[in-house]
Amino acid sequence: MEAGAGGAVRKKDGLLIYVPAFCSLVGTLMLLAVILTALPLTVPQYMGYEIYDVVSGSMEPSIPIGSVIYVKPTDPLDVEKGDIIAYRSGENIIMHRVVINRVVEGTFTTKGDANNVEDLFEVPYENLTGIVVRHIPVLGQVLILFASTFGRICMICFAACGALLNILGNRFRETLEYERKLERRREEMLARMQAENEERQR
C-alpha cells in the first residue's frame, strides 16, 4: 500500500509540476503587457514630450487616425518648412505640416497632407505647442482607453489578475515542494523500517 501510495504521489506531482510554471508565466506575461503598453504613454512625458491621439485624417497617409504623436516643445524660429507642428486652435490641438515659417509676421502657413489647399488661417507663434517628432499607429486607441475610467479599471484588474497568478504559482510551488519533502521523509522512514526488519530476521 505504501509503495502504491508513493507511486500515486509521484504521478500526481508529474501532472501538477507544470501548474506553478504555467501560472507564473501567464501572470508575468499579463504584467509585462500592462507595463509595455503603459511605457510609451508615460515615460516620454517625463522626458518633456506631450502626447496626443490623432482623431482626424488630415495628415493621412503620413500619420493615420488612431496614432499617438509625440510633440517636443520648440522655439518657433527653429521650425523649418516641411516640419509637422502641433498648435492650439481654440480648445483643440491641430497637427499640420509647415509650408512657410513667416519669421517677420511671427506666423506659420500650414497644410494637412490629405488636404488639397493650405489652411485658411495663419498660425501665430504663440499658439505653437511643438514639433511632432514621432508617431505610433494604433496606440492612440490605447491612450483613449487609458484616459477613460472604465479603461483604467480594466487595466488595473488585468494587472491584478497577473499578480494573483504569480502569487498562485508561488503557492503551488511551495505546496509541491512541501509534499515532496514529506514524501522523501516517508520513503526514508519506510527504508529504515525495512532495514530494521531485515536486520531482525537475520
C-alpha positions in Angstrom: 0.0 0.0 0.0 2.8 2.4 0.9 4.6 1.8 -2.4 1.4 2.2 -4.3 0.6 5.5 -2.4 4.1 6.7 -3.1 3.7 5.9 -6.8 0.4 7.8 -6.9 2.0 10.9 -5.3 4.8 10.9 -7.9 2.3 10.6 -10.7 0.3 13.5 -9.3 3.5 15.5 -9.0 4.2 14.8 -12.6 0.9 16.5 -13.6 1.0 19.3 -11.1 4.6 20.3 -11.6 3.6 22.3 -14.7 0.9 24.3 -12.9 3.2 26.7 -11.0 5.2 27.4 -14.1 2.1 28.0 -16.2 0.6 30.3 -13.6 3.8 32.3 -13.2 4.4 32.5 -17.0 0.8 33.7 -17.7 0.9 36.1 -14.8 4.3 37.6 -15.8 3.1 38.0 -19.4 0.0 39.8 -18.3 2.0 42.2 -16.1 4.5 42.8 -18.9 1.7 43.5 -21.3 0.4 46.2 -19.0 3.9 47.7 -18.4 4.9 47.7 -22.1 1.6 49.3 -23.0 1.9 52.0 -20.4 5.6 52.8 -21.0 5.1 54.7 -24.4 2.3 56.6 -22.8 4.0 57.7 -19.6 7.8 57.8 -19.9 8.0 60.3 -22.8 6.0 62.8 -20.6 8.9 62.7 -18.0 11.3 63.5 -20.9 9.4 66.7 -21.7 7.2 65.4 -24.6 3.5 66.0 -24.9 1.4 63.1 -26.1 -1.8 63.3 -28.2 -4.0 60.9 -30.0 -4.9 61.5 -33.7 -8.7 61.7 -34.3 -8.8 63.3 -37.8 -7.4 62.1 -41.1 -6.0 65.5 -42.3 -2.4 64.1 -42.1 -3.0 60.7 -43.7 -1.3 58.7 -45.0 1.7 60.1 -43.2 0.0 59.9 -39.8 -3.1 57.8 -39.8 -6.1 58.2 -37.5 -5.7 56.3 -34.2 -2.0 57.1 -33.9 -0.2 58.6 -30.9 2.0 61.6 -31.6 4.9 62.8 -29.5 5.3 66.6 -29.5 8.6 68.3 -28.5 8.3 71.9 -27.3 10.3 74.0 -29.8 11.3 77.6 -30.4 9.2 78.9 -33.4 12.4 80.3 -35.0 13.8 76.7 -35.2 10.8 75.4 -37.1 11.5 74.7 -40.8 9.5 74.1 -43.9 8.2 70.5 -44.0 8.2 70.1 -40.2 4.9 68.8 -38.7 3.8 71.0 -35.9 1.1 70.8 -33.2 -0.7 74.0 -32.4 -3.7 75.3 -30.4 -6.8 76.3 -32.3 -9.4 77.2 -29.7 -9.7 74.3 -27.4 -8.3 71.8 -29.9 -4.8 70.7 -30.8 -4.2 70.6 -34.6 -1.3 68.8 -36.3 -0.4 70.1 -39.8 2.8 70.4 -41.9 4.5 73.8 -42.1 4.5 75.3 -45.6 6.1 78.6 -44.7 7.6 80.0 -41.5 6.9 83.7 -41.7 9.5 85.0 -39.2 8.7 88.7 -39.7 5.0 88.2 -39.2 5.5 85.6 -36.4 3.2 83.1 -38.1 3.2 79.7 -39.8 1.4 78.8 -43.0 0.3 75.2 -42.7 -1.4 72.4 -44.6 -2.7 68.9 -43.9 -1.1 66.3 -46.1 -4.6 65.0 -47.0 -5.9 68.5 -47.9 -5.7 70.0 -51.3 -5.2 73.6 -50.2 -3.3 75.4 -47.5 -5.1 76.2 -44.2 -7.2 79.3 -44.4 -5.8 81.0 -41.3 -2.1 81.6 -40.3 -0.9 80.0 -37.1 0.6 82.6 -34.6 3.8 81.7 -32.9 2.2 81.9 -29.5 -0.2 79.0 -30.5 2.7 76.6 -31.2 2.8 73.6 -28.9 5.8 72.0 -30.6 7.2 69.8 -33.4 5.9 66.3 -33.9 9.0 64.1 -33.6 7.4 60.7 -33.7 4.2 58.8 -34.1 3.0 55.3 -33.3 0.0 53.9 -35.3 -2.9 52.4 -33.3 -1.5 53.3 -29.9 -4.0 56.2 -29.8 -6.8 53.8 -29.2 -4.9 52.6 -26.1 -4.4 56.2 -25.0 -8.2 56.7 -25.2 -8.7 53.5 -23.2 -6.2 54.6 -20.5 -7.9 58.0 -20.3 -11.3 56.6 -19.6 -12.4 55.4 -16.1 -13.6 52.1 -17.5 -10.3 51.6 -19.3 -8.2 52.3 -16.2 -10.3 49.9 -14.1 -9.9 47.2 -16.8 -6.1 47.7 -16.9 -5.9 47.6 -13.1 -7.9 44.4 -13.0 -5.8 42.9 -15.7 -2.6 43.7 -13.8 -4.1 42.5 -10.6 -5.0 39.1 -12.2 -1.4 38.8 -13.4 -0.1 39.5 -9.9 -2.6 37.0 -8.4 -1.5 34.3 -10.9 2.1 34.9 -9.9 1.2 34.6 -6.3 -0.8 31.4 -7.0 2.1 29.9 -8.9 4.4 30.5 -6.0 1.9 29.0 -3.6 1.6 25.9 -5.8 5.3 25.6 -6.0 5.7 25.9 -2.2 2.9 23.3 -1.7 4.5 20.8 -4.1 7.9 21.3 -2.5 6.4 20.6 0.9 4.7 17.5 -0.4 8.0 16.3 -1.9 9.7 16.8 1.4 7.0 14.8 3.2 7.3 12.0 0.6 11.1 11.9 0.9 10.7 11.6 4.7 8.1 8.9 4.3 10.3 6.9 1.9 13.3 7.3 4.3 11.2 6.0 7.2 10.0 3.0 5.1 13.5 2.2 4.1 14.7 2.4 7.7 11.8 0.2 8.9 12.6 -2.3 6.1 16.2 -2.3 7.0 15.4 -2.9 10.7 13.0 -5.8 9.8 15.7 -7.4 7.7 18.2 -7.0 10.5 15.8 -8.7 12.9 15.1 -11.6 10.5 18.9 -12.2 10.4 
